[in-house]
């Protein structure tokens, strides 16, 4: 079991490695590839505020939520509020597929890493 400090250090390391390895593709997708930004106005700030309030409420209730999912949903909500066609639904679909894969894929990688380390150490 990792200590909280070790978990934070590993998370920071892998976030850095992902950003270094994959560049800014995710940031570009979320910034301009997901919704039409021609209407950016105070609604965007409201969506971020709504996302933050959702995370605070879930935390208060002890419900684990992904801030990434909450903010992505908020961005999609702002886009849809401006017109359903403002959201690039193909991109949204790819994001949802990635979310579905991000639980079993790391689990499988973790299992393989554990088994390999177990074979080496034991």
Buried (B, 14 or more C-beta within 10 A) or exposed (E): EEEEEEEEEEEEEEEEEEEEEEEEEBEEBBEEBBBBEEBEEEBBEBBBEBBBEBBEEBEEEEEEBEEEBBBBBBBBBBBBBBEEEBBBEEBBEBBEEEEEEEEEEEEEEEEEEEEEEEEEEE
